[in-house]
Amino acid sequence: MLVSYAVGDDLLTPHLPAGLELDRFGGWACCSLVAFEFRDTRVKGVRWAGHVNFPEVNLRFYVRDSWGRRGVCFVREWVPRRLVAWIARGLYNEPYARVAMRSEIERGDGGVRAGYRWQSGGREHSVEARGVGPPHLPDKDSAEHWFKEHSWGFGRDRKGRTRTYRVEHPVWEVHRVRSFDLDVDYGALYGKRWRVLDGAAPINVTLAAGSGVAVYPREE
């Protein structure tokens, strides 16, 4: 699930690694609250018992590098497993943190419901979407395609240098979103500058079917 907003450049530039520029949809810089499920997770080919299936909620934004490669950067990534957060920070310097979190995914002939709840900043936050009908591939010029399809991730290493990694997955199908509910205090989660999103209307909500994903921390 991706809940996407158009925002001012000044909100994102403090998080922008060197050598990158903000990517734009409809002329706007954008960020997305993303909630999804890890399944059969492996780190360098190893499955860690008790840390294979779990949810994540992250806040990301969209960038390009000097070669024109479109990708994402993360502001914060929340997970319910302390070891997952520790490995991601230690191995990849990703901005992970552990919080109490739970998720519910219900599928049926009529569609799917995806709901996520997590604790941070002294309160519970939640996001839920209901999709109807079978999943389908959206048009390549659609907002759904733009927000969900990226082959590159960018971040900073411990010396502040820009780090690049490649992401591979099939093009994701999406469900038509019938309803959407959000109860998130962005200021409590990410700092007072992010309060501009509290009560703001998203420009797009995408409910993707997902697939297997492979991440290559070094360019190959």
Secondary structure as GFF3:
##gff-version 3
##sequence-region A 1 220
A	DSSP	beta_strand	2	7	.	.	.	ID=ss1
A	DSSP	alpha_helix	9	12	.	.	.	ID=ss2
A	DSSP	three_ten_helix	13	15	.	.	.	ID=ss3
A	DSSP	beta_strand	21	22	.	.	.	ID=ss4
A	DSSP	beta_strand	24	25	.	.	.	ID=ss5
A	DSSP	beta_strand	28	38	.	.	.	ID=ss6
A	DSSP	beta_strand	54	64	.	.	.	ID=ss7
A	DSSP	beta_strand	70	79	.	.	.	ID=ss8
A	DSSP	alpha_helix	82	92	.	.	.	ID=ss9
A	DSSP	beta_strand	96	98	.	.	.	ID=ss10
A	DSSP	beta_strand	101	108	.	.	.	ID=ss11
A	DSSP	beta_strand	111	120	.	.	.	ID=ss12
A	DSSP	beta_strand	123	136	.	.	.	ID=ss13
A	DSSP	alpha_helix	143	148	.	.	.	ID=ss14
A	DSSP	beta_strand	152	156	.	.	.	ID=ss15
A	DSSP	beta_strand	162	168	.	.	.	ID=ss16
A	DSSP	beta_strand	174	183	.	.	.	ID=ss17
A	DSSP	alpha_helix	186	190	.	.	.	ID=ss18
A	DSSP	three_ten_helix	192	197	.	.	.	ID=ss19
A	DSSP	beta_strand	204	208	.	.	.	ID=ss20
A	DSSP	beta_strand	214	216	.	.	.	ID=ss21
###
